[in-house]
Amino acid sequence: HSYFIERSEGNLLIDSPRYIWRLANFFEEHGGIAAVLLTHRDDVCDADKYAAKFASGTWIHEADRSAAPFASDIIAGDSPRTILPGVKTIPMPGHTAGSVAYWWRIDFSSPVIP
């Protein structure tokens, strides 16, 4: 599943759905996408198209980088770290070597839209 998180610091797209104009229009109407955060190589889909449309940074772990050669930001190592205001990446065991989870400071006034 992909998730769109609307935040005052810049909206996030966690993993990528197929690129369709209705979703792209929805994201645009809600302020665009500041960053695409990829959890692992299997959920890249059309992240490159969303990143290009919204001039978004794209994050992926170095171990899964080959699945997203267009990624602008690479997560290295296995320690949690802050990558954006209010956002941490947490490398963790998964079914790919580059599996990560993301933690963000939740602002309950901003909806999480799956």
N, CA, C and O atoms as a GROMACS GRO file, in nm:
protein
  456
    1HIS      N    1   0.083  -0.118   0.000
    1HIS     CA    2   0.000   0.000   0.000
    1HIS      C    3   0.087   0.124   0.000
    1HIS      O    4   0.198   0.124   0.054
    2SER      N    5   0.038   0.229  -0.060
    2SER     CA    6   0.103   0.359  -0.059
    2SER      C    7   0.022   0.451   0.030
    2SER      O    8  -0.099   0.435   0.046
    3TYR      N    9   0.091   0.549   0.088
    3TYR     CA   10   0.024   0.644   0.178
    3TYR      C   11   0.066   0.785   0.144
    3TYR      O   12   0.183   0.810   0.115
    4PHE      N   13  -0.029   0.876   0.148
    4PHE     CA   14  -0.005   1.019   0.129
    4PHE      C   15  -0.023   1.085   0.264
    4PHE      O   16  -0.128   1.070   0.328
    5ILE      N   17   0.077   1.159   0.308
    5ILE     CA   18   0.072   1.225   0.438
    5ILE      C   19   0.082   1.374   0.416
    5ILE      O   20   0.185   1.424   0.369
    6GLU      N   21  -0.023   1.445   0.448
    6GLU     CA   22  -0.029   1.589   0.432
    6GLU      C   23   0.032   1.655   0.556
    6GLU      O   24  -0.017   1.634   0.668
    7ARG      N   25   0.137   1.734   0.538
    7ARG     CA   26   0.207   1.797   0.650
    7ARG      C   27   0.243   1.941   0.614
    7ARG      O   28   0.268   1.972   0.497
    8SER      N   29   0.245   2.027   0.713
    8SER     CA   30   0.283   2.166   0.688
    8SER      C   31   0.429   2.177   0.644
    8SER      O   32   0.465   2.271   0.573
    9GLU      N   33   0.514   2.082   0.685
    9GLU     CA   34   0.656   2.083   0.649
    9GLU      C   35   0.680   2.031   0.507
    9GLU      O   36   0.794   2.035   0.460
   10GLY      N   37   0.578   1.983   0.441
   10GLY     CA   38   0.589   1.923   0.308
   10GLY      C   39   0.528   1.785   0.307
   10GLY      O   40   0.557   1.704   0.395
   11ASN      N   41   0.444   1.759   0.211
   11ASN     CA   42   0.372   1.632   0.204
   11ASN      C   43   0.464   1.517   0.168
   11ASN      O   44   0.564   1.534   0.098
   12LEU      N   45   0.427   1.398   0.218
   12LEU     CA   46   0.506   1.277   0.194
   12LEU      C   47   0.422   1.174   0.119
   12LEU      O   48   0.302   1.162   0.140
   13LEU      N   49   0.488   1.102   0.031
   13LEU     CA   50   0.428   0.985  -0.033
   13LEU      C   51   0.514   0.866   0.009
   13LEU      O   52   0.631   0.856  -0.027
   14ILE      N   53   0.454   0.776   0.087
   14ILE     CA   54   0.523   0.657   0.132
   14ILE      C   55   0.494   0.546   0.030
   14ILE      O   56   0.379   0.505   0.014
   15ASP      N   57   0.598   0.499  -0.037
   15ASP     CA   58   0.586   0.403  -0.146
   15ASP      C   59   0.502   0.463  -0.259
   15ASP      O   60   0.440   0.568  -0.241
   16SER      N   61   0.502   0.399  -0.371
   16SER     CA   62   0.440   0.461  -0.488
   16SER      C   63   0.328   0.378  -0.547
   16SER      O   64   0.344   0.259  -0.572
   17PRO      N   65   0.214   0.443  -0.569
   17PRO     CA   66   0.108   0.376  -0.647
   17PRO      C   67   0.140   0.391  -0.796
   17PRO      O   68   0.235   0.459  -0.834
   18ARG      N   69   0.060   0.327  -0.879
   18ARG     CA   70   0.068   0.352  -1.023
   18ARG      C   71   0.044   0.499  -1.049
   18ARG      O   72  -0.033   0.562  -0.976
   19TYR      N   73   0.106   0.555  -1.150
   19TYR     CA   74   0.084   0.696  -1.184
   19TYR      C   75  -0.045   0.707  -1.265
   19TYR      O   76  -0.053   0.658  -1.378
   20ILE      N   77  -0.143   0.771  -1.206
   20ILE     CA   78  -0.267   0.799  -1.279
   20ILE      C   79  -0.301   0.946  -1.256
   20ILE      O   80  -0.270   1.002  -1.150
   21TRP      N   81  -0.362   1.007  -1.354
   21TRP     CA   82  -0.387   1.151  -1.348
   21TRP      C   83  -0.476   1.190  -1.231
   21TRP      O   84  -0.458   1.298  -1.174
   22ARG      N   85  -0.572   1.106  -1.194
   22ARG     CA   86  -0.660   1.142  -1.082
   22ARG      C   87  -0.582   1.153  -0.951
   22ARG      O   88  -0.606   1.245  -0.872
   23LEU      N   89  -0.488   1.063  -0.927
   23LEU     CA   90  -0.405   1.072  -0.807
   23LEU      C   91  -0.312   1.192  -0.816
   23LEU      O   92  -0.297   1.267  -0.719
   24ALA      N   93  -0.249   1.212  -0.931
   24ALA     CA   94  -0.159   1.326  -0.947
   24ALA      C   95  -0.234   1.457  -0.922
   24ALA      O   96  -0.181   1.548  -0.858
   25ASN      N   97  -0.356   1.467  -0.974
   25ASN     CA   98  -0.438   1.587  -0.950
   25ASN      C   99  -0.473   1.602  -0.802
   25ASN      O  100  -0.469   1.713  -0.748
   26PHE      N  101  -0.507   1.491  -0.737
   26PHE     CA  102  -0.538   1.496  -0.595
   26PHE      C  103  -0.418   1.547  -0.516
   26PHE      O  104  -0.431   1.636  -0.432
   27PHE      N  105  -0.300   1.490  -0.544
   27PHE     CA  106  -0.180   1.534  -0.474
   27PHE      C  107  -0.154   1.682  -0.499
   27PHE      O  108  -0.117   1.756  -0.407
   28GLU      N  109  -0.173   1.726  -0.623
   28GLU     CA  110  -0.151   1.867  -0.656
   28GLU      C  111  -0.249   1.957  -0.580
   28GLU      O  112  -0.210   2.061  -0.528
   29GLU      N  113  -0.375   1.917  -0.574
   29GLU     CA  114  -0.476   1.995  -0.503
   29GLU      C  115  -0.446   2.004  -0.353
   29GLU      O  116  -0.493   2.096  -0.286
   30HIS      N  117  -0.370   1.910  -0.300
   30HIS     CA  118  -0.338   1.906  -0.158
   30HIS      C  119  -0.195   1.952  -0.128
   30HIS      O  120  -0.141   1.922  -0.022
   31GLY      N  121  -0.135   2.024  -0.222
   31GLY     CA  122  -0.005   2.084  -0.196
   31GLY      C  123   0.114   2.012  -0.253
   31GLY      O  124   0.228   2.049  -0.223
   32GLY      N  125   0.092   1.910  -0.336
   32GLY     CA  126   0.203   1.841  -0.399
   32GLY      C  127   0.269   1.738  -0.309
   32GLY      O  128   0.215   1.699  -0.206
   33ILE      N  129   0.387   1.695  -0.351
   33ILE     CA  130   0.464   1.595  -0.278
   33ILE      C  131   0.604   1.650  -0.260
   33ILE      O  132   0.673   1.677  -0.358
   34ALA      N  133   0.647   1.667  -0.137
   34ALA     CA  134   0.782   1.716  -0.109
   34ALA      C  135   0.884   1.603  -0.115
   34ALA      O  136   0.998   1.623  -0.159
   35ALA      N  137   0.844   1.482  -0.071
   35ALA     CA  138   0.936   1.370  -0.068
   35ALA      C  139   0.862   1.239  -0.089
   35ALA      O  140   0.753   1.218  -0.038
   36VAL      N  141   0.927   1.152  -0.167
   36VAL     CA  142   0.879   1.015  -0.185
   36VAL      C  143   0.970   0.927  -0.102
   36VAL      O  144   1.092   0.926  -0.123
   37LEU      N  145   0.913   0.853  -0.008
   37LEU     CA  146   0.990   0.768   0.083
   37LEU      C  147   0.962   0.622   0.049
   37LEU      O  148   0.850   0.573   0.070
   38LEU      N  149   1.062   0.554  -0.002
   38LEU     CA  150   1.044   0.416  -0.045
   38LEU      C  151   1.090   0.321   0.065
   38LEU      O  152   1.201   0.333   0.116
   39THR      N  153   1.003   0.226   0.101
   39THR     CA  154   1.033   0.134   0.211
   39THR      C  155   1.121   0.017   0.168
   39THR      O  156   1.193  -0.039   0.251
   40HIS      N  157   1.116  -0.019   0.040
   40HIS     CA  158   1.200  -0.126  -0.013
   40HIS      C  159   1.178  -0.137  -0.163
   40HIS      O  160   1.089  -0.072  -0.219
   41ARG      N  161   1.258  -0.219  -0.227
   41ARG     CA  162   1.260  -0.225  -0.372
   41ARG      C  163   1.128  -0.266  -0.438
   41ARG      O  164   1.104  -0.231  -0.553
   42ASP      N  165   1.043  -0.339  -0.368
   42ASP     CA  166   0.920  -0.389  -0.429
   42ASP      C  167   0.809  -0.285  -0.443
   42ASP      O  168   0.710  -0.309  -0.512
   43ASP      N  169   0.824  -0.171  -0.378
   43ASP     CA  170   0.717  -0.070  -0.381
   43ASP      C  171   0.758   0.060  -0.451
   43ASP      O  172   0.711   0.168  -0.416
   44VAL      N  173   0.846   0.048  -0.549
   44VAL     CA  174   0.893   0.164  -0.624
   44VAL      C  175   0.790   0.209  -0.727
   44VAL      O  176   0.765   0.329  -0.742
   45CYS      N  177   0.729   0.116  -0.797
   45CYS     CA  178   0.627   0.136  -0.900
   45CYS      C  179   0.658   0.258  -0.986
   45CYS      O  180   0.757   0.257  -1.060
   46ASP      N  181   0.576   0.364  -0.979
   46ASP     CA  182   0.594   0.485  -1.060
   46ASP      C  183   0.646   0.603  -0.979
   46ASP      O  184   0.612   0.718  -1.007
   47ALA      N  185   0.727   0.575  -0.879
   47ALA     CA  186   0.783   0.683  -0.794
   47ALA      C  187   0.857   0.785  -0.878
   47ALA      O  188   0.852   0.904  -0.848
   48ASP      N  189   0.926   0.742  -0.983
   48ASP     CA  190   1.000   0.835  -1.067
   48ASP      C  191   0.908   0.936  -1.133
   48ASP      O  192   0.945   1.053  -1.149
   49LYS      N  193   0.788   0.894  -1.172
   49LYS     CA  194   0.693   0.986  -1.238
   49LYS      C  195   0.638   1.088  -1.139
   49LYS      O  196   0.626   1.206  -1.172
   50TYR      N  197   0.604   1.044  -1.017
   50TYR     CA  198   0.557   1.139  -0.915
   50TYR      C  199   0.669   1.236  -0.876
   50TYR      O  200   0.646   1.356  -0.860
   51ALA      N  201   0.790   1.183  -0.860
   51ALA     CA  202   0.904   1.268  -0.823
   51ALA      C  203   0.930   1.373  -0.930
   51ALA      O  204   0.958   1.489  -0.899
   52ALA      N  205   0.921   1.334  -1.056
   52ALA     CA  206   0.943   1.428  -1.165
   52ALA      C  207   0.834   1.534  -1.170
   52ALA      O  208   0.863   1.653  -1.186
   53LYS      N  209   0.709   1.492  -1.157
   53LYS     CA  210   0.598   1.589  -1.164
   53LYS      C  211   0.606   1.692  -1.053
   53LYS      O  212   0.581   1.810  -1.077
   54PHE      N  213   0.642   1.649  -0.931
   54PHE     CA  214   0.640   1.740  -0.817
   54PHE      C  215   0.779   1.787  -0.774
   54PHE      O  216   0.793   1.853  -0.671
   55ALA      N  217   0.882   1.755  -0.852
   55ALA     CA  218   1.020   1.790  -0.818
   55ALA      C  219   1.050   1.747  -0.674
   55ALA      O  220   1.106   1.822  -0.594
   56SER      N  221   1.012   1.624  -0.645
   56SER     CA  222   1.027   1.567  -0.510
   56SER      C  223   1.161   1.499  -0.493
   56SER      O  224   1.215   1.440  -0.587
   57GLY      N  225   1.215   1.509  -0.372
   57GLY     CA  226   1.327   1.423  -0.337
   57GLY      C  227   1.274   1.282  -0.320
   57GLY      O  228   1.159   1.263  -0.280
   58THR      N  229   1.357   1.183  -0.350
   58THR     CA  230   1.316   1.044  -0.336
   58THR      C  231   1.421   0.970  -0.253
   58THR      O  232   1.540   0.974  -0.283
   59TRP      N  233   1.374   0.903  -0.148
   59TRP     CA  234   1.461   0.832  -0.054
   59TRP      C  235   1.447   0.681  -0.070
   59TRP      O  236   1.336   0.630  -0.084
   60ILE      N  237   1.561   0.610  -0.067
   60ILE     CA  238   1.563   0.464  -0.066
   60ILE      C  239   1.693   0.420   0.003
   60ILE      O  240   1.792   0.493   0.000
   61HIS      N  241   1.692   0.303   0.062
   61HIS     CA  242   1.812   0.251   0.127
   61HIS      C  243   1.913   0.208   0.021
   61HIS      O  244   1.876   0.160  -0.086
   62GLU      N  245   2.041   0.226   0.053
   62GLU     CA  246   2.149   0.193  -0.041
   62GLU      C  247   2.143   0.048  -0.090
   62GLU      O  248   2.181   0.020  -0.204
   63ALA      N  249   2.097  -0.044  -0.007
   63ALA     CA  250   2.093  -0.185  -0.046
   63ALA      C  251   1.986  -0.213  -0.152
   63ALA      O  252   1.994  -0.315  -0.221
   64ASP      N  253   1.888  -0.126  -0.166
   64ASP     CA  254   1.783  -0.142  -0.267
   64ASP      C  255   1.791  -0.034  -0.376
   64ASP      O  256   1.698  -0.019  -0.456
   65ARG      N  257   1.899   0.038  -0.379
   65ARG     CA  258   1.913   0.152  -0.471
   65ARG      C  259   1.894   0.113  -0.618
   65ARG      O  260   1.842   0.194  -0.695
   66SER      N  261   1.934  -0.005  -0.657
   66SER     CA  262   1.924  -0.043  -0.798
   66SER      C  263   1.779  -0.043  -0.848
   66SER      O  264   1.755  -0.032  -0.968
   67ALA      N  265   1.682  -0.053  -0.758
   67ALA     CA  266   1.540  -0.050  -0.796
   67ALA      C  267   1.492   0.092  -0.824
   67ALA      O  268   1.386   0.112  -0.885
   68ALA      N  269   1.569   0.191  -0.778
   68ALA     CA  270   1.530   0.332  -0.796
   68ALA      C  271   1.654   0.415  -0.829
   68ALA      O  272   1.696   0.497  -0.748
   69PRO      N  273   1.713   0.394  -0.947
   69PRO     CA  274   1.835   0.467  -0.982
   69PRO      C  275   1.814   0.618  -0.990
   69PRO      O  276   1.911   0.694  -0.988
   70PHE      N  277   1.690   0.662  -0.999
   70PHE     CA  278   1.655   0.804  -1.004
   70PHE      C  279   1.652   0.868  -0.864
   70PHE      O  280   1.640   0.990  -0.853
   71ALA      N  281   1.663   0.787  -0.759
   71ALA     CA  282   1.652   0.840  -0.621
   71ALA      C  283   1.756   0.950  -0.598
   71ALA      O  284   1.872   0.937  -0.637
   72SER      N  285   1.712   1.055  -0.534
   72SER     CA  286   1.800   1.169  -0.507
   72SER      C  287   1.870   1.157  -0.372
   72SER      O  288   1.971   1.222  -0.349
   73ASP      N  289   1.815   1.075  -0.283
   73ASP     CA  290   1.867   1.066  -0.147
   73ASP      C  291   1.878   0.919  -0.106
   73ASP      O  292   1.783   0.842  -0.121
   74ILE      N  293   1.994   0.883  -0.056
   74ILE     CA  294   2.022   0.744  -0.024
   74ILE      C  295   2.041   0.728   0.128
   74ILE      O  296   2.114   0.804   0.191
   75ILE      N  297   1.972   0.630   0.184
   75ILE     CA  298   1.984   0.598   0.326
   75ILE      C  299   2.096   0.496   0.340
   75ILE      O  300   2.093   0.390   0.277
   76ALA      N  301   2.195   0.529   0.420
   76ALA     CA  302   2.310   0.441   0.437
   76ALA      C  303   2.312   0.382   0.577
   76ALA      O  304   2.270   0.445   0.674
   77GLY      N  305   2.362   0.259   0.586
   77GLY     CA  306   2.381   0.197   0.716
   77GLY      C  307   2.255   0.139   0.776
   77GLY      O  308   2.152   0.125   0.710
   78ASP      N  309   2.267   0.106   0.906
   78ASP     CA  310   2.155   0.040   0.974
   78ASP      C  311   2.112   0.112   1.101
   78ASP      O  312   2.049   0.051   1.187
   79SER      N  313   2.145   0.240   1.113
   79SER     CA  314   2.106   0.318   1.230
   79SER      C  315   1.994   0.415   1.194
   79SER      O  316   1.996   0.473   1.086
   80PRO      N  317   1.898   0.433   1.284
   80PRO     CA  318   1.793   0.533   1.260
   80PRO      C  319   1.856   0.672   1.249
   80PRO      O  320   1.956   0.702   1.315
   81ARG      N  321   1.797   0.756   1.166
   81ARG     CA  322   1.842   0.894   1.159
   81ARG      C  323   1.733   0.984   1.103
   81ARG      O  324   1.644   0.938   1.031
   82THR      N  325   1.743   1.110   1.136
   82THR     CA  326   1.649   1.209   1.085
   82THR      C  327   1.688   1.242   0.942
   82THR      O  328   1.805   1.270   0.913
   83ILE      N  329   1.589   1.238   0.852
   83ILE     CA  330   1.617   1.268   0.712
   83ILE      C  331   1.547   1.395   0.664
   83ILE      O  332   1.592   1.460   0.570
   84LEU      N  333   1.438   1.431   0.730
   84LEU     CA  334   1.362   1.551   0.698
   84LEU      C  335   1.307   1.604   0.829
   84LEU      O  336   1.303   1.530   0.927
   85PRO      N  337   1.263   1.730   0.834
   85PRO     CA  338   1.204   1.779   0.959
   85PRO      C  339   1.088   1.689   1.003
   85PRO      O  340   0.990   1.670   0.930
   86GLY      N  341   1.100   1.633   1.124
   86GLY     CA  342   0.995   1.548   1.178
   86GLY      C  343   0.988   1.408   1.121
   86GLY      O  344   0.892   1.336   1.149
   87VAL      N  345   1.088   1.366   1.041
   87VAL     CA  346   1.086   1.234   0.978
   87VAL      C  347   1.217   1.161   1.006
   87VAL      O  348   1.326   1.214   0.983
   88LYS      N  349   1.204   1.037   1.056
   88LYS     CA  350   1.321   0.951   1.076
   88LYS      C  351   1.308   0.827   0.989
   88LYS      O  352   1.197   0.780   0.963
   89THR      N  353   1.420   0.776   0.946
   89THR     CA  354   1.423   0.648   0.877
   89THR      C  355   1.478   0.544   0.974
   89THR      O  356   1.572   0.572   1.050
   90ILE      N  357   1.421   0.427   0.972
   90ILE     CA  358   1.461   0.319   1.062
   90ILE      C  359   1.486   0.194   0.978
   90ILE      O  360   1.392   0.120   0.948
   91PRO      N  361   1.612   0.167   0.940
   91PRO     CA  362   1.640   0.043   0.869
   91PRO      C  363   1.603  -0.076   0.958
   91PRO      O  364   1.629  -0.075   1.078
   92MET      N  365   1.543  -0.179   0.898
   92MET     CA  366   1.497  -0.292   0.977
   92MET      C  367   1.494  -0.419   0.894
   92MET      O  368   1.495  -0.413   0.771
   93PRO      N  369   1.490  -0.532   0.960
   93PRO     CA  370   1.482  -0.658   0.884
   93PRO      C  371   1.353  -0.660   0.801
   93PRO      O  372   1.248  -0.615   0.846
   94GLY      N  373   1.365  -0.713   0.683
   94GLY     CA  374   1.250  -0.724   0.594
   94GLY      C  375   1.283  -0.827   0.488
   94GLY      O  376   1.381  -0.900   0.500
   95HIS      N  377   1.202  -0.833   0.383
   95HIS     CA  378   1.230  -0.932   0.281
   95HIS      C  379   1.326  -0.883   0.173
   95HIS      O  380   1.355  -0.956   0.078
   96THR      N  381   1.376  -0.760   0.187
   96THR     CA  382   1.486  -0.713   0.103
   96THR      C  383   1.593  -0.657   0.195
   96THR      O  384   1.566  -0.619   0.308
   97ALA      N  385   1.714  -0.651   0.145
   97ALA     CA  386   1.827  -0.602   0.225
   97ALA      C  387   1.811  -0.454   0.262
   97ALA      O  388   1.868  -0.409   0.361
   98GLY      N  389   1.734  -0.380   0.184
   98GLY     CA  390   1.717  -0.238   0.209
   98GLY      C  391   1.584  -0.198   0.269
   98GLY      O  392   1.538  -0.086   0.248
   99SER      N  393   1.521  -0.287   0.342
   99SER     CA  394   1.391  -0.254   0.403
   99SER      C  395   1.407  -0.149   0.513
   99SER      O  396   1.497  -0.159   0.597
  100VAL      N  397   1.320  -0.050   0.510
  100VAL     CA  398   1.320   0.054   0.613
  100VAL      C  399   1.176   0.087   0.651
  100VAL      O  400   1.083   0.064   0.575
  101ALA      N  401   1.162   0.142   0.770
  101ALA     CA  402   1.035   0.200   0.814
  101ALA      C  403   1.060   0.349   0.831
  101ALA      O  404   1.174   0.392   0.849
  102TYR      N  405   0.954   0.426   0.827
  102TYR     CA  406   0.964   0.570   0.848
  102TYR      C  407   0.878   0.608   0.966
  102TYR      O  408   0.766   0.559   0.982
  103TRP      N  409   0.930   0.695   1.047
  103TRP     CA  410   0.856   0.751   1.161
  103TRP      C  411   0.843   0.900   1.134
  103TRP      O  412   0.940   0.966   1.096
  104TRP      N  413   0.723   0.952   1.155
  104TRP     CA  414   0.706   1.096   1.144
  104TRP      C  415   0.628   1.146   1.264
  104TRP      O  416   0.544   1.076   1.321
  105ARG      N  417   0.660   1.269   1.298
  105ARG     CA  418   0.587   1.335   1.407
  105ARG      C  419   0.446   1.358   1.356
  105ARG      O  420   0.424   1.425   1.255
  106ILE      N  421   0.351   1.301   1.426
  106ILE     CA  422   0.212   1.308   1.382
  106ILE      C  423   0.149   1.439   1.426
  106ILE      O  424   0.156   1.478   1.543
  107ASP      N  425   0.089   1.507   1.330
  107ASP     CA  426   0.012   1.627   1.356
  107ASP      C  427  -0.134   1.587   1.332
  107ASP      O  428  -0.175   1.569   1.217
  108PHE      N  429  -0.210   1.573   1.438
  108PHE     CA  430  -0.347   1.522   1.424
  108PHE      C  431  -0.441   1.615   1.350
  108PHE      O  432  -0.554   1.579   1.320
  109SER      N  433  -0.394   1.736   1.319
  109SER     CA  434  -0.478   1.823   1.237
  109SER      C  435  -0.461   1.794   1.088
  109SER      O  436  -0.536   1.846   1.006
  110SER      N  437  -0.361   1.710   1.053
  110SER     CA  438  -0.337   1.673   0.914
  110SER      C  439  -0.377   1.527   0.894
  110SER      O  440  -0.331   1.439   0.967
  111PRO      N  441  -0.462   1.501   0.795
  111PRO     CA  442  -0.507   1.364   0.774
  111PRO      C  443  -0.401   1.276   0.709
  111PRO      O  444  -0.318   1.325   0.633
  112VAL      N  445  -0.404   1.148   0.739
  112VAL     CA  446  -0.326   1.048   0.668
  112VAL      C  447  -0.424   0.984   0.570
  112VAL      O  448  -0.526   0.930   0.611
  113ILE      N  449  -0.392   0.989   0.442
  113ILE     CA  450  -0.484   0.941   0.339
  113ILE      C  451  -0.421   0.821   0.270
  113ILE      O  452  -0.324   0.838   0.196
  114PRO      N  453  -0.473   0.699   0.293
  114PRO     CA  454  -0.415   0.581   0.226
  114PRO      C  455  -0.450   0.580   0.078
  114PRO      O  456  -0.410   0.489   0.005
   0.00000   0.00000   0.00000
